[in-house]
């Protein structure tokens, strides 16, 4: 799959500082609820223009993701 993308990402979660799930630590409140959003300013995926698209991932992590 060939792709070239330019844009921005926003990540927020219910943890206090940096999301501990990225490094395999326990979530601050026992669970982590988060949103990761990507906005593509300019780009193509397999030759298809995806400029101006936004997609969002909602996550509920009920504990340490590595356990």
C-alpha positions as CSV (number, residue, x, y, z in Angstrom):
1,X,0.0,0.0,0.0
2,X,1.5,3.3,-1.1
3,X,0.6,6.5,0.9
4,X,1.8,10.0,1.4
5,X,0.0,12.0,4.0
6,X,0.3,15.5,5.6
7,X,-1.9,16.6,8.5
8,X,-2.3,16.7,12.2
9,X,-3.2,14.4,15.1
10,X,-5.0,15.1,18.4
11,X,-4.9,12.6,21.2
12,X,-6.8,13.1,24.5
13,X,-7.6,10.6,27.3
14,X,-8.8,10.5,30.9
15,X,-5.3,10.0,32.3
16,X,-3.6,12.9,34.1
17,X,-0.6,13.6,32.0
18,X,0.8,11.6,29.1
19,X,-1.2,8.5,28.3
20,X,0.5,5.6,30.3
21,X,-1.0,3.0,27.9
22,X,1.6,3.9,25.3
23,X,4.4,2.6,27.6
24,X,2.5,-0.3,29.2
25,X,1.7,1.3,32.5
26,X,-1.6,1.1,34.4
27,X,-4.1,3.9,33.5
28,X,-4.4,6.6,36.2
29,X,-8.0,5.9,37.1
30,X,-7.9,2.2,36.5
31,X,-9.4,2.6,33.0
32,X,-8.6,4.9,30.2
33,X,-11.1,6.4,27.8
34,X,-9.6,8.3,24.9
35,X,-9.9,9.8,21.5
36,X,-7.4,9.9,18.7
37,X,-8.3,12.1,15.7
38,X,-6.4,12.5,12.5
39,X,-7.0,15.3,9.9
40,X,-5.4,14.9,6.5
41,X,-4.6,18.3,5.0
42,X,-3.1,16.8,1.9
43,X,-2.5,13.2,0.8
44,X,-3.1,10.1,-1.3
45,X,-3.6,6.4,-0.4
46,X,-3.0,4.0,-3.3
47,X,-3.5,6.9,-5.7
48,X,-6.8,8.0,-4.1
49,X,-6.9,11.6,-3.0
50,X,-7.9,11.7,0.7
51,X,-7.2,15.4,1.3
52,X,-9.6,17.1,3.7
53,X,-10.6,13.8,5.4
54,X,-10.8,13.3,9.1
55,X,-11.1,10.1,11.0
56,X,-11.4,9.4,14.7
57,X,-10.7,6.4,16.9
58,X,-12.6,6.0,20.3
59,X,-11.0,3.8,22.8
60,X,-12.0,2.3,26.2
61,X,-9.1,0.5,27.8
62,X,-10.3,-1.3,30.9
63,X,-6.8,-1.7,32.4
64,X,-3.2,-2.3,31.5
65,X,-3.0,-3.1,27.8
66,X,0.0,-5.4,28.3
67,X,-1.5,-7.6,31.0
